[in-house]
Amino acid sequence: MIIKISMLVLFFAVMVAVGIACHKKATDVNGFVLGGRSVGPWLTAFAYGTSYFSAVIFVGYAGQFGWKFGIASTWIGLGNAVIGSLLAWVILGRRTRLMTHRLDSRTMPEFFARRYDSKALRIGASLITFIFLIPYTASLYNGLSRLFEMAFGIPYSYCIIAMAVLTGIYVIAGGYMATAVNDFIQGIIMLAGIVAVIAAVLNINGGAMSSVIKLAEVKGDFPDFPGAYSSFFGPLPVDLIGVVILTSLGTWGLPQMVQKFYAIKHESAIKKGTIISTFFAVVVAGGCYFLGGFGRLFLSQEEVDAYGFDAIVPKMLENLPDILIAVVVILVLSASMSTLSSLVLTSSSTLTLDVLDTAKKMEEKSKVIWMRVLIVVFIVISASIALVQYSSPVTFIAQLMGVSWGALAGAFLAPFLFSLYWKKTTKISCWVCFIFGSAIMILNMFFRSSFPTLLASPINCGAFAMLAGFIIVPVVSLITPKPDQKLVENAFEAYEVPVTVKSKAILEQEDD
């Protein structure tokens, strides 16, 4: 217990110290929200990766989908690495940095407003962002509390309060730069921790090969499918694809993820960041889902029915040595606090810059003050929801995240991507996609039983909302009035640099 508490205290002290050290770089809006657009490749890549993966992945998704798909759930982590990290950096990174700088936009709603000259679009996007980031944030607390209760016997409410207060301190003090530096430290912990934990857990059943052999003997829900949970694509390949799409492609439309590209320093940082973030995702995401795939070796169906999917990973870890349990707690704490800091910073900056400043112009100092105040408000709201959820029979972590990711990415992914690449994208097409993506997830949340079987799951419904956007935006854009040509050309000039080329002088022929 002394070892665990000592490591925890040291971790918290470092996080707070970084926040205080970065305070001088968070005195204006650009510094507080984007770190002055001067963040290097390592910090940006780790900020992207640690914001991507949290307790939702390690406890919620790894447990639930490992139970459902077996070790085939590893494909989810690999999909996160290839689609959610590699392709996201390649397709979005450079263009996002150039166009947002050209339009002087610091948030996703502000980008839409300046790209289409629409204040209404800005307010609509900001409200969607704020509303649907809350359930995601609540799910972070839930996942973390499970491990704290297992490791320390600390009540759930204390875990929530401690995490909320400490995250708030360093984000309020140092803004984006403090978040990025802490994300780097937390990312190193996550990389080392996940490797050590996988090795220790598999060793309980005699190592990797022995664990796979034992998993192949588990019949579970598929007695007529021998080795279902150790097979290449698992027993439910269609459902597996839906999870891969939601958790991988979804990052392309999440404001807190895309905003990382706004702060990139220079061209070479994009290339280095692509490699670093992809490697990070392979190790962390691939490792989490691979570990979760062995959950059926540690719990029975009756135990899962009694305690829920969120209890699977903590149960797998409870018999590890104290030093490894401390590592796990710090690992998941790192993942959760990095994601939470990103969410609260995104939410507060969106409300301040896209709602309050739109209604009444404010000075730089006032904006920063309001962002700090709203960080507190957002943390209090999300922590309160987490406490209420714990005492009521609400949804699992994965379902909370599915609703949040599905609504945000369903609303924003296609409009944002087309806005970067296609000059014919219209304002109305953005509105239609905003409404469709958020509305279908709200309907799924309240009327799930009325949905077709395939779309009843918020995971599959979220994936459907994202893919539907790729049809909605181009079709609506082609049948609605064309965007203002000057506005479009101004935005796309971000990708073009005027070049003067010298040529040899030519003697013109005179008329006789």
C-alpha positions in Angstrom: 0.0 0.0 0.0 2.9 2.4 0.8 4.4 1.7 -2.7 1.0 2.4 -4.4 0.3 5.5 -2.5 3.9 6.8 -3.0 3.7 6.4 -6.7 0.3 8.0 -6.8 1.5 11.1 -4.9 4.6 11.4 -7.1 2.4 11.2 -10.2 0.0 13.9 -9.0 2.9 16.2 -7.9 4.5 16.0 -11.3 1.2 16.8 -13.1 0.5 19.8 -10.9 4.1 21.1 -11.2 4.0 21.0 -15.0 0.8 23.0 -14.9 2.3 25.7 -12.8 5.5 25.7 -14.9 3.5 26.3 -18.1 1.4 29.1 -16.6 3.4 31.8 -18.4 2.5 30.3 -21.8 -1.2 30.5 -21.2 -1.8 34.2 -20.8 -3.7 34.7 -24.1 -6.2 32.7 -26.1 -3.7 31.2 -28.6 -1.4 30.2 -25.8 -4.1 28.8 -23.6 -6.0 26.9 -26.4 -3.2 26.0 -28.9 0.1 26.5 -27.2 0.9 29.3 -29.6 0.7 26.9 -32.5 4.3 26.0 -31.8 4.0 22.4 -30.4 6.6 19.9 -31.8 6.0 16.4 -33.2 6.6 14.4 -30.0 4.3 16.5 -27.8 1.6 16.6 -30.5 1.7 12.9 -31.3 1.6 11.9 -27.6 -1.2 14.5 -27.0 -3.2 12.9 -29.8 -2.6 9.3 -28.6 -3.3 9.9 -24.9 -6.4 11.9 -25.7 -7.5 8.9 -27.9 -7.0 6.2 -25.3 -8.4 6.3 -21.8 -10.0 4.2 -19.1 -12.9 3.8 -21.5 -10.6 1.8 -23.8 -8.6 0.0 -21.1 -11.5 -0.9 -18.8 -14.7 -0.5 -20.8 -14.0 -1.4 -24.4 -11.2 -3.9 -23.8 -13.4 -5.8 -21.3 -16.6 -5.7 -23.2 -15.3 -6.4 -26.7 -12.6 -8.8 -25.5 -15.5 -10.8 -23.9 -17.6 -10.6 -27.1 -14.9 -11.2 -29.8 -12.0 -12.9 -27.9 -8.5 -12.1 -29.1 -10.0 -11.0 -32.4 -10.7 -7.8 -30.6 -7.0 -7.0 -31.2 -8.2 -5.9 -34.7 -9.9 -3.0 -33.0 -6.6 -1.7 -31.7 -4.9 -2.2 -35.0 -7.7 -0.4 -36.7 -7.2 2.5 -34.3 -3.5 2.6 -35.2 -4.0 2.5 -39.0 -7.2 4.4 -39.5 -7.5 6.4 -36.4 -3.9 7.5 -36.2 -1.9 6.9 -39.4 -4.5 7.9 -41.9 -5.9 10.6 -39.7 -2.5 12.3 -39.7 -1.9 11.7 -43.4 -5.3 12.9 -44.6 -6.2 15.5 -42.0 -3.0 16.7 -40.3 -1.4 19.0 -42.9 -4.6 20.4 -44.4 -6.2 21.1 -41.0 -3.1 23.0 -39.8 -2.9 25.1 -43.0 -6.6 26.0 -43.4 -7.3 26.7 -39.7 -4.2 29.0 -39.6 -5.4 30.7 -42.8 -8.9 31.2 -41.3 -7.5 32.0 -37.9 -9.8 29.4 -36.3 -9.0 27.9 -32.9 -11.9 25.5 -32.5 -13.9 23.3 -34.8 -17.1 25.4 -34.5 -15.0 28.5 -35.3 -13.6 26.7 -38.3 -17.1 26.0 -39.7 -18.1 29.6 -39.0 -15.2 31.1 -40.9 -15.2 28.5 -43.7 -18.9 29.2 -44.5 -19.3 32.7 -43.0 -22.1 31.5 -40.6 -22.5 32.4 -37.0 -25.4 30.1 -36.7 -23.3 27.2 -37.8 -20.8 28.1 -35.2 -23.3 28.1 -32.3 -24.9 24.8 -33.5 -21.6 23.0 -33.7 -20.5 24.4 -30.3 -23.7 23.2 -28.6 -23.4 19.7 -30.1 -19.8 19.6 -28.9 -20.6 20.6 -25.4 -23.6 18.3 -25.0 -22.1 15.1 -26.3 -18.7 15.5 -24.6 -20.4 15.2 -21.2 -21.4 11.5 -21.4 -17.9 10.7 -22.7 -16.3 12.5 -19.8 -18.7 10.7 -17.3 -17.5 7.3 -18.7 -13.9 8.2 -17.9 -14.6 8.6 -14.2 -16.5 5.3 -14.2 -13.7 3.2 -15.7 -11.0 4.7 -13.4 -13.0 4.2 -10.2 -13.2 0.5 -10.8 -9.5 0.2 -10.6 -9.1 2.5 -7.6 -11.7 0.5 -5.7 -9.8 -2.7 -6.5 -6.3 -1.3 -5.7 -7.0 0.9 -2.7 -10.5 0.2 -1.5 -11.3 3.9 -2.0 -15.0 4.8 -2.4 -16.1 5.7 -6.0 -17.0 9.3 -5.0 -13.5 10.1 -3.7 -12.0 8.8 -6.9 -14.1 11.1 -9.0 -13.4 14.2 -6.8 -9.7 13.6 -6.7 -9.4 13.1 -10.5 -11.6 16.1 -11.3 -9.7 18.5 -8.9 -6.2 17.5 -10.0 -7.0 17.6 -13.7 -8.7 21.0 -13.3 -5.6 22.4 -11.5 -3.1 21.7 -14.2 -5.4 22.5 -17.1 -6.5 25.8 -15.6 -3.0 26.8 -14.7 -1.1 25.9 -17.9 -3.7 25.4 -20.6 -2.8 23.4 -23.8 0.9 23.4 -23.2 0.5 21.9 -19.7 -1.8 19.4 -21.2 0.6 18.5 -24.0 3.7 18.1 -21.7 1.7 16.0 -19.2 0.3 14.0 -22.1 3.9 13.2 -23.1 4.8 12.0 -19.5 1.6 10.1 -19.3 2.1 8.5 -22.7 5.5 7.1 -21.6 3.9 5.6 -18.6 1.2 4.0 -20.8 3.7 2.5 -23.2 5.8 0.9 -20.5 2.8 -0.1 -18.3 0.8 -1.9 -20.9 3.7 -4.1 -22.0 4.4 -5.1 -18.4 0.8 -5.8 -17.5 0.1 -8.0 -20.6 3.2 -10.1 -19.8 2.1 -10.5 -16.1 -1.5 -11.4 -16.9 -0.7 -13.9 -19.5 1.9 -15.5 -17.2 -1.0 -16.4 -14.8 -2.1 -19.0 -17.3 1.3 -20.2 -18.3 2.2 -17.7 -20.9 0.9 -16.5 -24.3 0.6 -19.8 -26.1 -0.9 -21.6 -23.1 -3.4 -18.8 -22.6 -4.5 -19.0 -26.3 -4.9 -22.8 -26.0 -7.1 -22.4 -22.9 -9.1 -19.7 -24.6 -9.8 -22.0 -27.6 -11.4 -24.5 -25.2 -14.0 -21.9 -24.0 -17.4 -22.4 -25.6 -19.2 -19.4 -24.3 -22.1 -18.3 -26.5 -20.9 -20.4 -29.4 -20.8 -24.1 -28.5 -21.0 -25.1 -32.2 -18.0 -22.9 -33.1 -14.9 -24.6 -31.6 -12.2 -22.1 -30.8 -14.5 -19.1 -31.5 -12.7 -16.8 -29.1 -9.2 -17.6 -30.3 -10.1 -17.5 -34.0 -8.7 -14.9 -36.5 -11.8 -12.8 -36.9 -13.8 -14.0 -33.9 -17.4 -15.3 -33.7 -19.0 -12.0 -34.8 -17.0 -10.4 -37.7 -19.8 -8.0 -38.7 -20.1 -6.5 -35.3 -16.3 -6.3 -35.0 -16.2 -4.2 -38.2 -18.7 -1.8 -36.7 -16.6 -1.3 -33.6 -13.5 -0.8 -35.7 -15.2 1.9 -37.8 -16.6 3.8 -34.7 -13.4 3.7 -32.7 -11.1 4.4 -35.6 -12.8 6.6 -38.2 -14.6 8.4 -35.4 -11.5 10.2 -34.3 -11.5 12.2 -37.6 -14.6 14.0 -36.5 -14.0 14.5 -32.7 -13.2 18.1 -31.9 -10.8 17.3 -29.1 -8.8 15.1 -31.5 -8.8 17.3 -34.6 -7.8 20.3 -32.5 -4.4 18.7 -31.9 -3.5 19.4 -35.6 -4.2 23.1 -35.2 -1.2 23.5 -32.9 1.4 21.7 -35.1 4.6 23.8 -35.4 6.0 23.0 -38.9 5.9 20.6 -41.9 8.4 18.1 -40.6 6.5 17.8 -37.3 3.6 16.3 -39.2 5.7 13.5 -40.7 7.4 12.7 -37.4 4.1 12.9 -35.5 2.4 10.5 -37.9 5.0 7.8 -37.2 5.1 8.4 -33.4 1.3 8.4 -33.0 0.9 5.3 -35.1 3.5 3.4 -33.0 1.8 4.6 -29.8 -1.6 3.3 -31.0 -0.2 -0.1 -32.0 1.3 -0.7 -28.6 -1.4 0.9 -26.3 -4.6 0.2 -28.2 -3.5 -3.1 -29.7 -2.2 -4.2 -26.2 -5.4 -3.2 -24.4 -7.7 -5.1 -26.7 -5.4 -8.1 -26.9 -5.4 -8.3 -23.1 -9.1 -7.9 -22.9 -9.5 -10.9 -25.3 -8.5 -13.3 -22.5 -11.2 -12.1 -20.1 -13.1 -15.4 -20.3 -10.2 -17.1 -18.6 -10.8 -15.0 -15.4 -14.6 -14.6 -15.1 -17.6 -16.8 -15.6 -20.8 -15.7 -17.4 -22.6 -15.5 -14.1 -20.0 -13.1 -12.7 -20.3 -10.8 -15.7 -24.1 -10.9 -15.5 -23.8 -9.9 -11.8 -21.1 -7.2 -12.0 -21.1 -6.1 -15.7 -18.5 -5.9 -18.4 -16.7 -3.1 -16.6 -15.6 -5.5 -13.9 -13.7 -7.8 -16.3 -10.3 -6.0 -16.6 -10.1 -5.1 -12.9 -10.8 -8.8 -12.1 -8.0 -9.9 -14.4 -5.6 -7.6 -12.6 -6.5 -8.0 -8.9 -4.1 -10.9 -8.2 -1.0 -9.1 -9.7 1.9 -8.1 -7.4 1.4 -4.7 -5.6 4.0 -3.0 -7.7 2.2 -4.0 -10.9 -1.2 -3.0 -9.6 0.4 0.4 -8.8 1.7 0.6 -12.4 -1.8 -0.3 -13.7 -3.5 2.4 -11.6 -0.9 5.0 -12.8 -1.3 3.8 -16.4 -5.1 4.1 -16.4 -5.0 7.3 -14.4 -2.6 8.7 -17.0 -4.9 7.7 -19.9 -8.0 9.1 -18.2 -6.5 12.4 -17.0 -5.0 13.1 -20.4 -8.3 12.5 -22.1 -10.2 14.4 -19.5 -7.9 17.4 -19.8 -8.4 17.4 -23.6 -12.2 17.2 -23.2 -12.5 20.0 -20.7 -10.2 22.3 -22.6 -12.1 21.7 -25.9 -15.4 22.2 -24.2 -14.5 25.4 -22.3 -12.7 27.0 -25.4 -15.7 26.1 -27.6 -18.3 27.7 -25.2 -16.1 30.8 -24.7 -14.9 31.5 -28.2 -18.0 30.2 -30.1 -20.9 31.2 -27.9 -20.0 33.9 -25.4 -17.6 35.8 -27.7 -20.0 35.5 -30.6 -22.8 37.1 -28.5 -20.5 39.8 -27.0 -17.0 40.6 -28.1 -14.5 40.2 -25.2 -10.9 41.1 -24.6 -8.2 38.5 -24.6 -7.9 38.4 -20.8 -11.6 38.0 -20.4 -11.7 35.1 -22.8 -8.9 33.3 -20.9 -10.7 33.9 -17.5 -14.0 32.6 -18.9 -12.3 29.5 -20.3 -10.9 28.8 -16.9 -14.2 29.3 -15.2 -16.0 27.0 -17.7 -13.4 24.3 -17.2 -14.6 24.2 -13.6 -18.2 24.2 -14.7 -17.7 21.4 -17.2 -15.7 19.3 -14.6 -18.4 19.7 -12.0 -21.3 18.8 -14.4 -19.5 15.7 -15.7 -18.4 14.5 -12.3 -22.0 15.0 -11.0 -23.4 12.9 -13.8 -20.8 10.2 -13.1 -21.9 10.1 -9.4 -25.6 9.9 -10.4 -24.8 7.2 -13.0 -23.0 5.1 -10.4 -26.1 4.9 -8.1 -28.6 4.2 -11.0 -28.9 1.4 -13.5 -27.6 3.4 -16.5 -25.6 2.1 -19.4 -22.1 0.6 -19.6 -19.0 2.6 -20.3 -18.8 1.4 -23.9 -22.4 2.5 -24.6 -21.8 5.9 -23.1 -18.8 6.4 -25.3 -20.7 5.0 -28.3 -23.4 7.6 -27.9 -20.9 10.4 -27.5 -18.5 9.4 -30.3 -21.4 8.5 -32.7 -23.1 11.8 -32.3 -19.9 14.0 -32.5 -18.3 12.1 -35.4 -21.7 11.5 -37.2 -22.3 15.3 -37.1 -18.8 16.6 -37.8 -16.6 14.0 -39.7 -18.0 14.3 -43.2 -18.6 18.1 -43.1 -15.1 18.7 -41.8 -13.3 16.4 -44.2 -15.2 17.7 -47.3 -14.6 21.3 -46.1 -10.8 20.6 -46.3 -10.9 18.9 -49.7 -14.0 19.9 -51.8 -14.8 23.4 -52.8 -18.4 22.7 -53.6 -19.3 21.8 -50.0 -22.2 23.9 -48.9 -23.4 25.3 -45.6 -26.7 23.5 -45.8 -25.0 20.2 -46.2 -23.2 20.8 -43.0 -26.4 21.6 -41.2 -28.1 18.4 -42.5 -25.2 16.3 -41.3 -25.1 18.0 -37.9 -28.8 17.4 -37.4 -28.8 13.8 -38.7 -25.7 12.7 -36.7 -26.9 14.1 -33.4 -30.6 13.2 -33.9 -30.1 9.6 -34.8 -27.9 9.0 -31.7 -30.4 10.8 -29.4 -33.2 8.6 -30.9 -31.1 5.5 -30.4 -30.5 6.4 -26.8 -34.2 6.7 -26.0 -35.9 4.4 -28.5 -33.3 1.7 -29.0 -35.8 -1.1 -29.1 -37.5 0.4 -32.1 -34.3 0.4 -34.2 -33.4 -2.4 -36.6 -31.5 -5.2 -34.9 -28.1 -4.2 -36.5 -28.5 -0.5 -35.5 -29.9 -1.1 -32.0 -26.4 -1.1 -30.6 -25.1 2.5 -30.1 -21.8 1.3 -31.5 -23.2 0.2 -34.8 -25.6 3.2 -34.9 -22.6 5.5 -34.4 -20.7 3.8 -37.2 -23.8 4.1 -39.5 -24.1 7.9 -38.7 -20.5 8.5 -39.7 -20.7 6.6 -42.9 -24.0 8.2 -43.8 -22.4 11.6 -43.7 -20.2 10.6 -46.7 -23.4 10.4 -48.7 -25.3 13.3 -47.1 -22.7 16.0 -47.6 -22.0 15.5 -51.3 -25.6 14.8 -52.3 -27.0 17.9 -50.4 -24.2 20.0 -51.6 -25.0 19.2 -55.3 -28.7 20.1 -54.9 -28.3 23.3 -52.8 -27.1 26.8 -53.8 -23.3 27.0 -54.5 -21.1 28.5 -51.8 -19.7 32.0 -52.2 -16.7 31.6 -54.6 -14.6 34.3 -53.0 -15.1 32.7 -49.6 -14.1 29.3 -50.9 -11.0 30.6 -52.8 -9.8 32.4 -49.7 -9.9 29.2 -47.7 -8.2 27.1 -50.3 -5.4 29.6 -50.8 -4.0 28.1 -47.6 -2.7 25.2 -49.7 -1.1 27.4 -52.4 1.9 29.6 -52.3 2.5 32.1 -55.1 5.8 31.4 -56.9 7.6 33.8 -59.2 9.5 32.0 -62.0 12.0 33.8 -64.2 12.2 33.1 -67.9 14.5 34.2 -70.7 13.6 37.5 -72.4 12.3 37.1 -75.9 12.8 39.6 -78.7 9.4 40.4 -80.1 9.1 40.4 -83.9 8.2 43.9 -85.2 5.8 44.3 -88.1 7.6 45.3 -91.4 
